[in-house]
Amino acid sequence: MVALKIVGLIFLGIFMLGALASVVIGLPGTWIILVLAFIASAITGFEKIGWMILLILLGLAVLGELLEFLVGYFGTRRMGASRKASWSALGFGILGAILLSGPLPVLGTVLGAFLGAFLGAFLVELVFERAWKKAYQSGISALLGRLGSVISKIAVGSAMIVLSFSQLI
């Protein structure tokens, strides 16, 4: 029975780390971690991971989404991009991730999200401000904002994994 528990924990760890990695390509990794924790909790009869811990994990998943948006948006704005450029970076980041997912499955999604954020802010600033330097600076700020949002969500997902395993072990 101990061997089965160890194998189960190993598989859970692998799946949770995969979910965490999916954050980089724009997938809802924190929500996948929450579902995996719920499944692990159900398997153990909700004895190891109780409802209070599941509610905390739910709160962390919501926090992850909120941080991803706020860090990305305000990170872009803080470095000088306009509101239009910030929203454009968000939209182009999603579009870029979708468009490059086909030709280059995982790497294309990551590159598309970051390059899309850059291009979205860059093009909007270029069209409305007509200044290359300002447009470039806005594009860089959008790229860094996207990077910050991914890092913040990975931090939240990591906390979720640690909390889950602290209850299971």
Buried (B, 14 or more C-beta within 10 A) or exposed (E): EEEEEEEBBEEBBEBBBBBBBBBBBBBBBBBBBBBBBBEBBEEBEEEBBEEEBBEBBBEBBBBBBEBBBBBBBBBBBBBBBBEBBBBBBBEBBBBBBBBBBEEEEEEBBBBBBBBBBBBBBBBBBBEBBEEEEBBBBBBBBBBBBBBBBBBBBBEBBBBBBEBBBEBBE
